[in-house]
Amino acid sequence: MSTHTVPNPVVSNGTGCFSVGSDITAGTIYDYEGWFTSTVAADGTVDVYAAIITGDPVVGIYSGTCGALVFRACDDDSGTGLDAHSTASGLTPGATVWIRVWDYNGGTGQYQVTTNGGTPPVNNLCASATGLTANAAPIAGTNYCATVSAGDPADCMEAGNTTNNVWYSFVVPTAPSTVTVNYSGVSCFGSGAGITAGVYSGSCGSFANLVCRGVSDGSTGSSTFTAVTAGTYYVMIDGDFSGGATSLCNFNIDVDIVGCAAFAGVNNEPATQNICANTNYTVTVAGNTYTNTNVGANPCLGWGFWVKSDPLGAFPAITTYNPPTGGMPTSDANYIGVFTSLTNPLANGSPATLPAEGNGATYYIAPVTLSNCQIGEVTSNCFDVGNYTEVTMIPEILTSYAIDCDVRATPTTRIALTISGGQPAITASSYTLTNTGGVGTLSSTTVANNGTVNITGIPNNGTVTITITDGAGCSRVFTVGPIVASDYCPSCTANAGSTLITQVGNGNTIANNGTGVTTPFVLCYGDQITLNTSGYVLPTSCDATVDNGLPPGGGSATCNPVLMYAILNDYSVAANPVNDATFTGVGSSGPIRTFTNNGSYITTLQTNFGLMFMNNTLVLYPFTADHAYGAYWWPDSNNDDCVLMQVLLLK
């Protein structure tokens, strides 16, 4: 016995095995017949079609076993012309049935046989559509054993007669593009009329038909349309039912796409990276293979920027932070443009050198085909956007410092080093400090953003070198020196002593709540503090001839040393207030001074002396002065460095 297998119907010459039953149409036994087996479909039916090559076939369907067959159905001419088409129902799904085919009335002939059994093609469902490669050679296809699934659209040429459809898909990379789907080698079973082909946009279960074409058995044809948007398109091929029976056909299919050739390439950079301030960086696409857009005055490959995060507020107008959509970059709310050749001629193409910004923002950076490189223009009818990298622009690491006497007797100096910027400015992480110069001792090897670290024990004429590194690997070298210790630690016996701060009032001021640059004394409205400096030693060294007439306004013939409170705008970086750029030139004589926060003191200083203060903050320095005369005083009139200061911060 021969076993029929769909989708490759066998051709028989009608001379099968010896008959085991009688002719059920004419009551005569014939010796020339063919036997096949098939499987009952899930709905309990078997549908058999015998198509004429020569002769006049008859089909019988049997259940049971060979030698004990049970007749189920028979047909002679229910198909097209003299074709036989027999259907048996009520059978057990999955059971084996026997199919007997012979020529009517004792004749002999050739015929093709197929049934509704067999495995559907792999692209029977829309969701498993076979992908077509644009502009490639045709591939073979078939709709033998194909079935209709829920959500399949109606046959575009025979509404309501979708019978045995299969699916193909292809991608249009850029738009507009001219698309041609070609059908060739159409060869249908028996008297099958051909195929119908519909091209669709949309998605499985929700389609819009773009073009419809029928191709008859033995013919070729094509479907041509303009793809106005890039994306995935689908082709459904169904059997032509115009002959009154389902067409089972083999065919070839391919797709040609002619249009925008723009291809931005595959971004070759890592998924994320950090770029330190003042550091240019190079980006490439894999293999440096890309195709510029075929439109525009000066096409090239550029690198587009989309803002992902903006912790330092560099882009206050941007509130949406999404990756590139792949569509027109200018349609993305967080797209800010490209580096173009007008200002950065090396920022185009691949490899391209992009200048770092150091603004703390994180960007999505992707290659983009530009239609005009000089102005960063993207033309909507031909462009491509590649895959992106997340790049964080690390701010610059900044430093400020103050130098003070450390140990007068030695003498040695110390530095209060304040650090800001870098990665800690955007992630609340810490810096790592390394004493690469070997001079001085660090109070800590880590510090947070805007934090201060002390470097003590700096010898006379010592040069301090500290390397500051953040978590992103960005670094800065801080160097200062040589520092002359005697400039900050005078050898005279003057001593500014120590100051006791007493607070009175009903406000929320906390007595003695701070005297340093990081812990100021906060004086609430209506409260007052009294500064009482004791233990000070006034200078004994004085040149009366030099001091006489100094400062402007006159002097005395004798020295008049005194303790003063200097008013500065910021934390001092000099031992002598006169040598400090933040010194306001205003002071008060001591040693006991009372300051009341009644809203008028700072106003008086601003009105009468023209002083300006940041955040209503005063820095007070008790210091010893060589000479005072009336309203005038001079901290070191003869330049013998006989002056000593201590810091009090009042806010």
C-alpha positions as CSV (number, residue, x, y, z in Angstrom):
1,M,0.0,0.0,0.0
2,S,1.1,3.5,-0.6
3,T,0.8,6.2,2.0
4,H,-0.3,9.6,0.9
5,T,1.5,12.5,2.6
6,V,0.4,16.1,2.4
7,P,1.9,18.5,1.1
8,N,3.4,16.2,-1.5
9,P,0.6,14.4,-3.3
10,V,1.7,11.3,-5.1
11,V,1.0,10.5,-8.7
12,S,-0.4,7.1,-9.3
13,N,-1.1,5.2,-12.6
14,G,-4.1,3.4,-11.2
15,T,-2.4,0.0,-10.9
16,G,-2.4,-0.5,-7.1
17,C,-2.6,-3.6,-5.0
18,F,-5.1,-6.4,-5.7
19,S,-8.7,-5.4,-4.8
20,V,-9.9,-6.3,-1.4
21,G,-13.5,-5.0,-1.9
22,S,-16.1,-4.4,-4.6
23,D,-16.7,-1.4,-6.8
24,I,-19.3,0.5,-4.8
25,T,-20.6,2.4,-7.8
26,A,-21.3,-0.2,-10.4
27,G,-21.3,-3.5,-8.5
28,T,-18.3,-4.7,-10.5
29,I,-14.9,-5.7,-9.1
30,Y,-11.9,-4.0,-10.7
31,D,-8.3,-5.0,-10.3
32,Y,-6.7,-1.6,-10.8
33,E,-6.7,0.7,-7.8
34,G,-4.5,2.7,-5.5
35,W,-4.5,2.6,-1.7
36,F,-3.5,5.4,0.7
37,T,-3.7,6.1,4.4
38,S,-4.5,9.4,6.1
39,T,-5.3,10.7,9.6
40,V,-8.7,12.0,10.8
41,A,-8.7,15.7,11.5
42,A,-9.6,17.2,14.9
43,D,-13.2,17.8,13.8
44,G,-13.7,14.1,13.0
45,T,-13.6,14.5,9.2
46,V,-11.5,13.3,6.3
47,D,-11.7,15.2,3.1
48,V,-10.2,13.5,0.0
49,Y,-9.7,15.0,-3.5
50,A,-8.6,13.0,-6.5
51,A,-7.7,15.2,-9.4
52,I,-7.5,14.0,-13.0
53,I,-4.3,13.9,-15.0
54,T,-5.9,11.3,-17.3
55,G,-9.0,9.1,-16.8
56,D,-11.9,9.5,-14.4
57,P,-11.0,8.7,-10.7
58,V,-13.4,7.4,-8.0
59,V,-12.6,7.8,-4.2
60,G,-13.7,5.5,-1.4
61,I,-13.0,6.1,2.3
62,Y,-12.8,3.2,4.9
63,S,-12.1,2.9,8.6
64,G,-10.9,-0.2,10.5
65,T,-7.9,-2.2,9.6
66,C,-6.6,-3.7,6.4
67,G,-8.6,-6.8,5.6
68,A,-11.5,-5.7,7.9
69,L,-12.4,-2.4,6.4
70,V,-15.6,-0.5,7.1
71,F,-16.9,1.6,4.2
72,R,-17.5,5.3,5.2
73,A,-17.9,7.4,2.0
74,C,-17.5,7.4,-1.7
75,D,-17.6,9.9,-4.6
76,D,-17.0,9.9,-8.4
77,D,-17.6,13.4,-9.9
78,S,-18.2,15.9,-7.0
79,G,-15.0,17.8,-7.7
80,T,-14.3,20.1,-10.7
81,G,-15.1,18.4,-13.9
82,L,-14.7,14.6,-13.4
83,D,-12.5,15.0,-10.3
84,A,-13.6,13.0,-7.3
85,H,-14.2,14.8,-3.9
86,S,-15.3,12.6,-1.0
87,T,-15.9,13.6,2.7
88,A,-16.4,11.2,5.7
89,S,-17.5,12.6,9.0
90,G,-18.2,11.4,12.6
91,L,-14.8,9.6,12.7
92,T,-12.4,9.4,15.7
93,P,-9.9,12.4,15.5
94,G,-6.4,11.1,15.0
95,A,-7.5,7.7,13.8
96,T,-6.1,6.1,10.6
97,V,-8.4,5.8,7.6
98,W,-7.9,4.0,4.3
99,I,-8.4,5.7,1.0
100,R,-9.1,3.7,-2.2
101,V,-8.8,5.4,-5.6
102,W,-9.5,3.7,-8.9
103,D,-10.7,4.7,-12.4
104,Y,-14.4,4.7,-13.2
105,N,-15.9,1.7,-15.1
106,G,-12.7,-0.3,-15.4
107,G,-10.5,2.3,-17.0
108,T,-7.0,3.2,-16.2
109,G,-5.6,6.7,-15.7
110,Q,-3.3,9.0,-13.8
111,Y,-4.4,11.3,-10.9
112,Q,-3.2,13.2,-7.9
113,V,-4.6,12.6,-4.5
114,T,-4.7,14.8,-1.4
115,T,-6.6,14.9,1.9
116,N,-7.2,17.4,4.7
117,G,-4.8,15.6,7.0
118,G,-1.1,16.4,7.5
119,T,1.0,19.0,9.3
120,P,0.2,22.6,8.6
121,P,3.1,24.8,7.2
122,V,5.3,26.5,9.8
123,N,3.9,29.9,8.8
124,N,0.2,28.8,9.1
125,L,-0.3,31.5,11.8
126,C,0.2,35.2,11.5
127,A,2.3,35.2,14.7
128,S,4.7,32.7,13.0
129,A,5.0,34.5,9.7
130,T,8.0,33.6,7.6
131,G,10.4,36.6,7.4
132,L,11.4,37.7,3.9
133,T,14.8,39.4,3.4
134,A,14.6,42.4,1.2
135,N,16.2,42.1,-2.3
136,A,17.1,38.5,-1.7
137,A,16.4,35.4,-3.9
138,P,12.9,33.9,-3.9
139,I,12.1,31.2,-1.3
140,A,9.7,28.3,-1.8
141,G,6.3,28.2,-0.1
142,T,3.1,26.2,0.0
143,N,-0.5,26.4,1.4
144,Y,-1.0,22.6,1.5
145,C,-2.5,21.6,4.8
146,A,-2.9,25.3,5.8
147,T,-5.8,26.3,8.0
148,V,-7.7,29.5,8.8
149,S,-7.1,30.9,12.3
150,A,-9.1,33.3,14.4
151,G,-8.3,36.9,13.5
152,D,-7.2,36.1,10.0
153,P,-8.6,38.7,7.5
154,A,-11.0,37.8,4.7
155,D,-9.4,36.8,1.4
156,C,-8.8,40.2,-0.2
157,M,-10.3,38.9,-3.6
158,E,-12.9,36.5,-2.3
159,A,-14.5,38.0,0.9
160,G,-15.7,35.2,3.1
161,N,-13.7,32.5,1.3
162,T,-10.5,32.5,3.3
163,T,-9.7,28.8,3.2
164,N,-6.0,27.8,3.5
165,N,-3.8,30.8,4.1
166,V,-0.2,31.2,5.1
167,W,1.8,34.2,6.3
168,Y,5.0,36.1,5.4
169,S,6.4,39.4,6.8
170,F,9.2,41.8,5.9
171,V,10.6,45.0,7.3
172,V,10.8,48.3,5.6
173,P,13.8,50.0,7.3
174,T,13.2,53.6,6.2
175,A,10.4,55.4,4.5
176,P,9.2,56.3,2.0
177,S,10.2,53.2,0.1
178,T,8.8,51.4,-3.0
179,V,8.0,47.8,-2.2
180,T,7.4,45.0,-4.7
181,V,6.3,41.5,-3.5
182,N,6.9,38.9,-6.3
183,Y,5.1,35.6,-6.8
184,S,6.5,33.0,-9.2
185,G,6.5,29.2,-9.8
186,V,2.8,28.9,-8.9
187,S,1.8,25.3,-9.3
188,C,-1.5,24.1,-7.9
189,F,-2.9,20.6,-7.2
190,G,-5.3,19.2,-9.8
191,S,-7.6,21.9,-11.2
192,G,-6.7,24.5,-8.5
193,A,-7.1,28.0,-10.0
194,G,-4.2,29.7,-8.2
195,I,-3.5,31.9,-5.3
196,T,-4.6,35.3,-3.9
197,A,-2.1,37.5,-2.2
198,G,-2.9,40.5,0.1
199,V,-0.2,42.8,1.5
200,Y,-1.1,44.4,4.9
201,S,0.1,47.0,7.3
202,G,-0.7,46.8,11.0
203,S,-0.3,43.9,13.3
204,C,-1.7,40.3,13.6
205,G,-5.5,40.6,14.2
206,S,-5.6,44.3,13.2
207,F,-4.7,44.8,9.6
208,A,-5.3,47.3,6.8
209,N,-5.0,45.9,3.3
210,L,-2.7,47.9,1.0
211,V,-2.7,45.9,-2.2
212,C,-4.4,42.7,-3.5
213,R,-3.3,40.4,-6.3
214,G,-4.4,37.1,-7.8
215,V,-1.9,34.8,-9.5
216,S,-3.3,31.8,-11.5
217,D,-1.8,28.4,-11.7
218,G,1.4,28.4,-13.9
219,S,1.7,32.2,-13.9
220,T,3.7,34.9,-12.1
221,G,2.7,38.2,-10.6
222,S,3.6,41.0,-8.2
223,S,2.2,43.5,-5.7
224,T,3.7,47.0,-5.7
225,F,3.0,49.8,-3.2
226,T,4.7,52.8,-1.5
227,A,5.5,52.2,2.2
228,V,5.0,55.6,3.8
229,T,6.3,54.5,7.2
230,A,9.1,52.3,8.2
231,G,8.2,49.1,10.1
232,T,6.9,45.5,9.6
233,Y,4.5,44.6,6.8
234,Y,2.7,41.3,6.2
235,V,1.6,39.1,3.2
236,M,-1.2,36.6,3.4
237,I,-1.4,34.0,0.6
238,D,-4.7,32.0,0.3
239,G,-5.9,29.4,-2.1
240,D,-8.1,30.8,-5.0
241,F,-11.6,29.4,-4.5
242,S,-13.0,30.7,-7.8
243,G,-13.1,27.2,-9.3
244,G,-15.5,26.0,-6.6
245,A,-12.8,24.2,-4.6
246,T,-9.9,25.2,-2.5
247,S,-6.6,25.6,-4.4
248,L,-3.6,23.8,-3.0
249,C,-0.5,25.4,-4.5
250,N,3.2,25.6,-4.3
251,F,4.9,28.9,-5.2
252,N,7.9,31.1,-4.8
253,I,7.9,34.5,-3.1
254,D,10.4,37.4,-2.6
255,V,10.3,41.1,-1.8
256,D,12.2,44.0,-3.4
257,I,12.6,47.3,-1.5
258,V,13.9,50.4,-3.2
259,G,14.0,53.7,-1.2
260,C,16.0,55.5,1.5
261,A,19.3,53.7,2.0
262,A,20.1,55.5,5.3
263,F,21.7,53.2,7.9
264,A,23.3,54.7,11.0
265,G,25.2,51.5,11.7
266,V,25.5,49.7,15.0
267,N,26.8,51.8,17.9
268,N,30.0,50.2,19.0
269,E,30.2,51.9,22.5
270,P,29.5,50.2,25.8
271,A,26.0,50.4,27.3
272,T,27.1,53.0,29.9
273,Q,30.1,55.1,30.4
274,N,31.4,58.1,32.3
275,I,33.2,61.0,30.7
276,C,35.4,63.2,32.9
277,A,35.3,67.0,32.6
278,N,37.5,68.6,29.9
279,T,38.0,65.2,28.3
280,N,37.0,64.5,24.6
281,Y,36.0,61.0,23.8
282,T,35.8,58.9,20.6
283,V,32.7,57.0,19.4
284,T,32.4,54.4,16.6
285,V,29.9,52.2,14.9
286,A,30.8,48.5,14.5
287,G,33.1,48.0,11.6
288,N,32.6,51.6,10.7
289,T,29.9,50.5,8.3
290,Y,27.1,52.9,7.8
291,T,25.2,54.5,4.8
292,N,24.5,58.2,4.8
293,T,21.1,59.4,3.8
294,N,20.6,59.9,0.1
295,V,19.0,63.3,0.5
296,G,20.3,66.7,1.6
297,A,23.0,69.2,0.8
298,N,25.8,67.7,3.0
299,P,24.8,64.3,4.3
300,C,26.9,62.6,7.0
301,L,26.7,60.5,10.1
302,G,26.3,62.6,13.3
303,W,25.8,61.7,17.0
304,G,22.5,62.8,18.6
305,F,21.9,63.6,22.3
306,W,18.8,62.8,24.3
307,V,18.7,63.9,27.9
308,K,18.2,61.0,30.3
309,S,18.8,62.8,33.7
310,D,19.7,66.3,34.7
311,P,20.5,66.5,38.4
312,L,22.3,69.9,38.2
313,G,19.6,71.6,36.1
314,A,21.5,72.1,32.9
315,F,18.3,71.7,30.9
316,P,15.4,73.1,33.0
317,A,12.9,73.1,30.1
318,I,13.2,69.3,29.6
319,T,10.7,67.3,31.7
320,T,10.5,64.0,29.7
321,Y,13.4,61.6,29.8
322,N,12.8,58.7,27.4
323,P,15.3,56.8,25.2
324,P,15.3,57.5,21.4
325,T,12.1,56.2,19.8
326,G,13.8,55.5,16.5
327,G,11.6,57.9,14.7
328,M,12.4,61.5,13.8
329,P,14.7,62.7,16.6
330,T,13.1,66.1,16.8
331,S,9.8,64.3,17.7
332,D,11.4,63.2,21.0
333,A,10.8,65.8,23.8
334,N,14.3,65.2,25.3
335,Y,16.3,65.4,22.0
336,I,18.7,68.4,22.1
337,G,20.6,67.9,18.8
338,V,23.9,66.8,17.6
339,F,27.5,68.0,17.6
340,T,27.9,69.3,14.1
341,S,30.9,70.1,11.9
342,L,30.3,73.9,12.2
343,T,31.9,73.9,15.6
344,N,33.3,70.4,16.0
345,P,34.4,69.1,12.6
346,L,35.7,65.9,14.2
347,A,32.3,65.1,15.8
348,N,30.9,63.5,12.6
349,G,31.3,60.1,11.0
350,S,33.0,57.1,12.6
351,P,35.2,57.3,14.4
352,A,34.1,60.7,15.7
353,T,35.5,62.8,18.6
354,L,32.9,64.3,20.8
355,P,33.7,67.1,23.2
356,A,32.8,66.5,26.8
357,E,30.5,68.9,28.5
358,G,31.0,68.3,32.2
359,N,27.5,69.5,33.1
360,G,26.5,66.5,35.3
361,A,23.8,65.3,32.8
362,T,23.3,61.8,31.6
363,Y,22.6,61.5,27.9
364,Y,21.3,58.8,25.5
365,I,23.9,59.1,22.6
366,A,23.1,57.4,19.3
367,P,24.4,57.7,15.7
368,V,22.0,59.5,13.4
369,T,22.2,60.0,9.6
370,L,22.1,63.7,8.9
371,S,20.8,65.3,5.6
372,N,22.9,68.4,6.3
373,C,25.9,67.8,8.4
374,Q,26.8,71.5,8.9
375,I,23.5,72.4,10.6
376,G,22.7,69.0,12.1
377,E,19.6,68.6,10.0
378,V,17.5,65.3,9.9
379,T,15.2,64.9,6.9
380,S,12.0,63.0,7.8
381,N,11.8,61.1,4.4
382,C,15.2,59.5,4.7
383,F,17.0,58.9,8.0
384,D,18.1,56.3,10.5
385,V,18.8,56.3,14.2
386,G,21.2,53.6,15.7
387,N,21.3,52.0,19.1
388,Y,22.2,54.3,22.0
389,T,24.8,54.5,24.8
390,E,24.1,56.1,28.2
391,V,26.9,58.7,28.8
392,T,27.3,60.7,32.0
393,M,29.2,64.0,31.7
394,I,31.0,64.2,35.1
395,P,31.5,67.8,36.3
396,E,34.9,69.3,37.0
397,I,36.4,68.7,40.5
398,L,36.8,72.1,42.2
399,T,38.9,73.1,45.2
400,S,39.2,76.1,47.6
401,Y,41.5,76.3,50.5
402,A,42.7,78.4,53.5
403,I,46.2,78.4,55.0
404,D,46.8,79.0,58.7
405,C,49.5,78.5,61.3
406,D,49.7,75.0,62.6
407,V,52.5,75.0,65.2
408,R,54.1,78.4,65.8
409,A,57.2,77.1,67.5
410,T,58.3,74.8,64.7
411,P,56.9,76.6,62.6
412,T,54.5,74.5,60.5
413,T,51.3,75.4,58.6
414,R,48.0,73.7,57.9
415,I,45.5,73.9,55.0
416,A,41.7,73.6,55.1
417,L,40.9,72.1,51.7
418,T,37.3,72.2,50.5
419,I,36.3,70.0,47.5
420,S,33.2,70.1,45.3
421,G,32.1,69.0,41.8
422,G,32.9,65.6,40.2
423,Q,30.7,62.6,40.6
424,P,29.8,63.4,44.2
425,A,28.0,66.5,43.0
426,I,25.5,64.3,41.2
427,T,25.4,61.1,43.1
428,A,26.2,62.0,46.8
429,S,29.2,59.8,46.8
430,S,32.7,60.6,48.2
431,Y,36.1,61.6,46.9
432,T,39.2,59.6,47.6
433,L,42.3,61.6,48.6
434,T,45.9,60.5,48.1
435,N,48.9,62.5,49.4
436,T,51.0,62.1,46.3
437,G,53.4,64.8,47.4
438,G,54.2,63.2,50.8
439,V,54.1,66.6,52.6
440,G,51.6,67.1,55.4
441,T,49.2,64.8,57.0
442,L,45.6,64.3,55.8
443,S,42.9,64.3,58.4
444,S,40.8,61.9,56.2
445,T,41.3,60.1,52.9
446,T,37.7,60.4,51.9
447,V,35.4,63.4,51.9
448,A,31.9,64.2,50.6
449,N,30.9,66.9,48.2
450,N,31.5,70.4,49.6
451,G,33.4,68.7,52.5
452,T,36.6,70.0,54.1
453,V,39.7,68.0,54.9
454,N,42.7,69.4,56.9
455,I,46.3,68.9,55.9
456,T,48.5,69.5,59.0
457,G,52.2,69.5,59.7
458,I,53.3,71.2,56.5
459,P,57.0,72.1,57.0
460,N,58.5,75.5,56.2
461,N,58.7,76.0,52.4
462,G,56.8,72.7,52.0
463,T,54.7,72.0,48.8
464,V,51.5,70.0,49.2
465,T,50.3,67.8,46.4
466,I,47.0,65.9,46.8
467,T,45.4,63.7,44.1
468,I,41.6,63.9,44.3
469,T,39.7,61.0,42.6
470,D,35.9,60.4,42.4
471,G,34.0,57.2,42.0
472,A,33.8,57.7,38.2
473,G,37.6,57.6,38.0
474,C,37.9,61.3,37.3
475,S,40.7,63.1,39.2
476,R,42.3,66.4,39.9
477,V,45.7,67.2,41.4
478,F,45.7,69.9,44.0
479,T,49.1,71.6,44.5
480,V,50.1,74.6,46.6
481,G,53.5,75.9,47.8
482,P,56.1,76.4,48.7
483,I,54.5,77.8,51.9
484,V,56.6,80.1,54.0
485,A,55.6,79.1,57.5
486,S,56.9,82.3,59.1
487,D,54.3,84.3,57.1
488,Y,51.6,82.5,59.0
489,C,53.3,81.9,62.3
490,P,55.0,85.2,63.3
491,S,57.9,85.0,65.8
492,C,56.7,87.9,68.0
493,T,55.1,87.3,71.4
494,A,51.7,88.6,70.3
495,N,48.8,86.3,71.1
496,A,45.1,86.8,70.2
497,G,44.1,84.6,73.2
498,S,40.8,82.8,73.3
499,T,37.3,84.1,73.1
500,L,34.3,83.2,75.2
501,I,30.9,83.6,73.5
502,T,28.0,84.4,75.8
503,Q,24.4,84.4,74.4
504,V,21.4,86.1,75.8
505,G,17.8,86.6,74.6
506,N,14.5,84.7,74.1
507,G,15.2,83.4,70.6
508,N,16.3,80.0,69.5
509,T,20.0,80.7,69.5
510,I,22.0,77.9,71.1
511,A,24.8,79.3,73.1
512,N,28.3,78.4,71.8
513,N,26.8,76.5,69.0
514,G,29.7,76.9,66.6
515,T,32.8,78.9,65.8
516,G,34.1,77.3,62.6
517,V,33.6,77.5,58.8
518,T,31.5,74.4,58.8
519,T,29.7,75.1,62.1
520,P,28.8,78.8,62.3
521,F,27.3,80.5,65.3
522,V,23.6,81.0,64.3
523,L,22.3,84.1,66.0
524,C,18.5,84.3,65.9
525,Y,16.6,87.6,65.6
526,G,16.3,89.5,68.9
527,D,19.2,87.6,70.5
528,Q,22.7,88.9,71.2
529,I,26.1,87.5,71.8
530,T,29.0,88.9,73.7
531,L,32.6,88.2,72.7
532,N,35.1,88.2,75.6
533,T,38.7,87.6,74.6
534,S,41.2,86.8,77.3
535,G,44.7,85.6,77.6
536,Y,45.9,87.7,74.7
537,V,49.4,89.3,74.5
538,L,49.7,92.6,72.8
539,P,52.7,93.3,70.5
540,T,55.7,94.9,72.1
541,S,57.5,95.7,68.9
542,C,56.6,99.0,67.3
543,D,58.3,101.7,65.2
544,A,56.8,105.0,66.4
545,T,58.4,107.0,63.5
546,V,56.7,104.7,61.0
547,D,53.5,104.3,62.9
548,N,53.1,108.1,63.3
549,G,50.6,109.2,60.7
550,L,49.5,105.7,59.9
551,P,46.9,104.8,59.2
552,P,45.5,107.8,57.3
553,G,44.0,110.3,59.7
554,G,47.0,110.6,61.9
555,G,48.7,108.7,64.7
556,S,50.6,109.3,67.9
557,A,54.2,109.6,68.7
558,T,54.0,106.5,70.8
559,C,52.9,102.9,70.0
560,N,49.4,102.0,71.1
561,P,48.9,98.2,70.7
562,V,45.3,97.0,71.0
563,L,43.1,93.9,70.5
564,M,40.7,94.3,67.6
565,Y,37.8,92.4,65.9
566,A,38.2,92.5,62.1
567,I,35.1,91.9,59.9
568,L,35.6,89.8,56.8
569,N,33.3,88.5,54.0
570,D,34.7,84.9,54.0
571,Y,36.9,82.5,55.8
572,S,40.4,84.0,55.9
573,V,43.3,82.6,53.8
574,A,46.0,85.0,55.4
575,A,47.5,85.4,58.8
576,N,47.1,89.2,58.7
577,P,43.6,90.5,57.8
578,V,45.0,93.3,55.8
579,N,46.6,90.8,53.5
580,D,43.2,89.0,52.9
581,A,41.1,89.9,49.9
582,T,38.0,89.2,51.9
583,F,38.8,91.8,54.6
584,T,36.2,94.6,54.6
585,G,38.5,97.2,56.1
586,V,36.1,97.5,59.1
587,G,36.8,96.5,62.6
588,S,35.8,96.9,66.2
589,S,38.1,97.4,69.2
590,G,38.0,94.7,71.9
591,P,38.5,92.8,74.0
592,I,34.7,92.7,74.9
593,R,32.2,93.3,72.1
594,T,28.5,92.7,72.0
595,F,26.5,92.0,68.7
596,T,22.7,92.2,68.6
597,N,20.7,90.7,65.8
598,N,18.0,93.5,65.6
599,G,18.1,93.8,61.8
600,S,20.1,97.0,61.9
601,Y,23.8,96.0,62.4
602,I,24.4,94.5,58.9
603,T,22.2,97.3,57.4
604,T,24.4,99.9,59.1
605,L,27.6,98.2,57.8
606,Q,26.1,98.2,54.3
607,T,24.8,101.7,54.4
608,N,27.6,103.5,56.2
609,F,30.6,101.4,54.9
610,G,29.2,100.0,51.6
611,L,29.8,96.4,52.7
612,M,28.2,93.4,51.0
613,F,27.7,90.1,52.8
614,M,26.7,86.7,51.4
615,N,23.7,85.1,53.2
616,N,23.9,87.6,56.1
617,T,27.1,86.0,57.3
618,L,30.0,87.8,59.0
619,V,33.4,86.4,59.8
620,L,35.0,87.9,62.9
621,Y,38.7,87.7,63.6
622,P,40.1,88.7,67.0
623,F,43.7,90.0,66.3
624,T,46.4,92.0,67.9
625,A,47.2,95.4,66.3
626,D,50.5,97.3,66.6
627,H,48.9,100.7,66.8
628,A,45.5,102.4,67.3
629,Y,44.7,106.1,67.4
630,G,41.2,107.4,67.8
631,A,39.1,105.8,65.2
632,Y,42.1,104.5,63.3
633,W,44.1,101.4,63.8
634,W,46.7,99.4,62.0
635,P,47.3,95.7,62.5
636,D,51.0,95.6,61.5
637,S,52.4,99.0,60.7
638,N,56.1,98.1,60.6
639,N,55.7,94.8,58.8
640,D,57.2,92.7,61.5
641,D,54.4,90.2,61.3
642,C,53.6,90.7,64.9
643,V,49.9,89.8,64.6
644,L,47.9,86.7,65.5
645,M,44.3,85.9,64.6
646,Q,41.6,83.4,65.5
647,V,38.4,82.8,63.6
648,L,34.8,83.2,64.7
649,L,31.9,82.8,62.2
650,L,28.7,84.7,63.0
651,K,25.5,84.1,61.0
